Amino acid sequence: MAALKLLLAFFFVSLLTLVNSAATTMDQTQEETLTTSINQFSTQFYKETAALKPGENLIMSPLSAEIVLALLSLGAGGNTLTELNTALYLPNSEFTKSAFKPAIAKLNSVEGVTLNIANKVFVKDGEMFALAPEFKKNAIDIFSSDIQNVDFSASKQAAATINTWVEKKTNDKIKDLISADSLDGMTRLVLVNAIYFKGNWEKKFKKDVTRKQDFFLNSNDKVQVDMMYQSSKFPYADLPEWNAQALEMKYEKSDMSMIIILPNEVEGLKSLEEKLATANLKQDVFDKLHTVEVQVSLPKFKIETEINLTKVLPKLGMKLIFDQANANLKGLLQNDEQLYVSEAIQKAFIEVNEEGAEAAAATAFQINALGGTRYGKRSFRADHPFYFILAYKKDCRVIFVGAWRGFVE
Ligand SMILES: *[C@@H]1O[C@H](CO)[C@@H](O)[C@H](O)[C@H]1NC(C)=O
């Protein structure tokens, strides 16, 4: 009886906390469905982007792209909408409308670290180009989007307006997202998402322990990197099915973590990436972590990646949004011009050092009109290419993914 009461009391308290923290009632199943969608999309997004940039260090935020695509989907119809929902693993627009608002609110209120997610719709000025009322309402209510009128035909000034907003929202980490050349008199809208993250490790590395050490690019070549080192208790797992190890490094006072997956073999990243493409991160990695003493060697690194999404998204099944004649984006503007996505770009950045990590990403869509072992001391020596994830650990939601291959730009 006492146990039951305790359980009930706990249930009530956690319910209250949830309601208070996100200021929205949250449906647990809906939240889980969205998390699964985001992680499935992340895996495919990483796979196709990595295929376009073989051998490069990579950082990307599938979540940033997903948020803009979800917003765009609320202005799409017909087969264009079906393609978007299928590729994003989203059931339908009703789900999108009810799931994204609490999810973004929750991430924006993660404690201990800085995590900011912002959206903005830039729309051509002039009454003729007013946003469709329903789309405008959804952009503001669901995606907390700001709306600003811009004269895109003054392309230099318009690009500067958009890029300044992105810089401000990413602590100057993402610059020149939009090029003035891509904007012109036919540009109607630019939808932008910006994500900024900064967190300190719960267990920091000591600066004076960092040493120049070898990092093996492959079986033949090596470079010197600044290798950080510490021996502490960390959640860790051997992943024999993947021939790899996993290490979780938590951020101070928060539920955010970086999870690093290190192949056992120097040239093992490629086959690991293939396994990750069909993986369930929660079951296959997160649930297997157990806290043990680990001797961690991890290079300091910094990565900047630019992704041309017009090349990646069609590979994920999103073709119609780019189809000048057949895209159905009729729900964006009040007028009935034929609209299509003319450019889509993401830039992302990450820096990892002794203190913690700082990461940022911004995605813009430009829309034009036509015209293992649990115990014992383990060693985790990241001295060869590895894969990493930055996630909201509580529900395993992926915010950034990347790979460090040692090449210094
Ligand atoms: C992206 O790729 C498309 C198609 O190959 C190309 O036309 C466009 O110029 C590229 N955009 C950027 C910003 O590089």
The ligand as an ORCA input file, in Angstrom:
! r2SCAN-3c Opt
* xyz 0 1
  C      23.798     22.938    -54.805
  O      23.713     21.964    -55.815
  C      22.934     22.365    -56.932
  C      22.752     21.168    -57.824
  O      23.956     20.518    -58.105
  C      23.602     23.548    -57.605
  O      22.846     23.980    -58.718
  C      23.711     24.684    -56.590
  O      24.407     25.773    -57.154
  C      24.431     24.217    -55.322
  N      24.320     25.273    -54.319
  C      25.326     25.707    -53.574
  C      25.016     26.778    -52.622
  O      26.452     25.246    -53.674
*
